[in-house]
Amino acid sequence: MDMPKGPGLLLAGLAIAASGCARPPSDVVTRVEAACTLATARVTAARGLPLGHVASCDPVGAEDSPAGYHVLGLRAVCDQDLCGSTLMRWFAVETATGTVFECDMAEWRLGPEVTGAE
């Protein structure tokens, strides 16, 4: 039974990102959902957090993102009755390589690459 290309690529990207090994194939990050999955895996691995620490991903629209990148904010789980901001940080995922960068939204520029160790 053939698995649809989208979910198969997403699973492959997540496995690669979690392992900290080679970059995923470039077509893994053509969709913002794949960029969110990849950024979540890379950031939680770098910070030594479980994947479930990230509750949601807030993508910036393609029209407002730099060409060749998906810009998104990762939000943590809130386990309190009242939470302030749960924003972990803004990140940019390069569509051609799958590289995840911190993103400085105030200056609108890329920060350091998110690697397996921080």
For each residue, the residues with C-beta under 8 A, 3 or more apart:
1:
2:
3: 7 8
4: 7 8
5: 8 9
6: 9 10 31
7: 3 4 10 11
8: 3 4 5 11 12
9: 5 6 12 13 24 25 27 28 34
10: 6 7 13 14 28 33 34 37
11: 7 8 14 15
12: 8 9 15 16 24 25 28
13: 9 10 16 17 24 25 28 29 34 37 38 41 98
14: 10 11 17 18 37 38 41
15: 11 12 18 19
16: 12 13 19 21 22 23 24
17: 13 14 20 24 37 38 41 42 45 98
18: 14 15 41 45 51
19: 15 16
20: 17 45 115 116
21: 16
22: 16
23: 16 97 98 99
24: 9 12 13 16 17 28 29 38 98
25: 9 12 13 28 98
26: 29 30 95 96 97 98
27: 9 30
28: 9 10 12 13 24 25 34 38 98
29: 13 24 26 34 35 38 70 93 94 95 98
30: 26 27 34 95
31: 6 34 35
32: 35 36 59 62 70 72
33: 10 36 37
34: 9 10 13 28 29 30 31 37 38
35: 29 31 32 38 39 59 70 72 93 95
36: 32 33 39 40 57 59 70 72 74
37: 10 13 14 17 33 34 40 41
38: 13 14 17 24 28 29 34 35 41 42 93 98 100
39: 35 36 42 43 57 72 74 91 93 100 114
40: 36 37 43 44 51 54 57 74
41: 13 14 17 18 37 38 44 45 51
42: 17 38 39 45 46 100 114 115 116
43: 39 40 46 47 49 54 74 88 89 91 100 114
44: 40 41 47 48 49 50 51 53 54
45: 17 18 20 41 42 48 116
46: 42 43 114 115 116 117 118
47: 43 44 118
48: 44 45
49: 43 44 53 54
50: 44 53
51: 18 40 41 44 54
52: 77
53: 44 49 50 76 77
54: 40 43 44 49 51 57 74 75 76 77 88
55: 75 76 77 78 86
56: 74 75
57: 36 39 40 54 72 73 74 75
58: 72 73 74 75
59: 32 35 36 70 71 72
60: 64 65 70 71 72 73
61: 64 65
62: 32 65 70
63:
64: 60 61 71
65: 60 61 62 69 70 71 92
66: 69 71 92 108
67:
68: 94 95 96
69: 65 66 92 93 94 95 110
70: 29 32 35 36 59 60 62 65 92 93 95
71: 59 60 64 65 66 90 91 92 103
72: 32 35 36 39 57 58 59 60 90 91 92 93
73: 57 58 60 87 88 89 90 91
74: 36 39 40 43 54 56 57 58 87 88 89 91
75: 54 55 56 57 58 86 87 88
76: 53 54 55 86 87 88
77: 52 53 54 55 86
78: 55 83 86
79:
80: 83
81:
82:
83: 78 80 86
84:
85:
86: 55 75 76 77 78 83
87: 73 74 75 76 90
88: 43 54 73 74 75 76
89: 43 73 74 102 103
90: 71 72 73 87 102 103 104 105
91: 39 43 71 72 73 74 100 101 102 103 114
92: 65 66 69 70 71 72 100 101 102 103 110
93: 29 35 38 39 69 70 72 98 99 100 101
94: 29 68 69 97 98 99 100 101
95: 26 29 30 35 68 69 70
96: 26 68
97: 23 26 94
98: 13 17 23 24 25 26 28 29 38 93 94
99: 23 93 94 113
100: 38 39 42 43 91 92 93 94 113 114
101: 91 92 93 94 110 111 112 113 114
102: 89 90 91 92 110 111 112 114
103: 71 89 90 91 92 109 110 111
104: 90 107 108 109 110 111
105: 90 108
106:
107: 104
108: 66 104 105
109: 103 104
110: 69 92 101 102 103 104
111: 101 102 103 104
112: 101 102
113: 99 100 101
114: 39 42 43 46 91 100 101 102 118
115: 20 42 46 118
116: 20 42 45 46
117: 46
118: 46 47 114 115
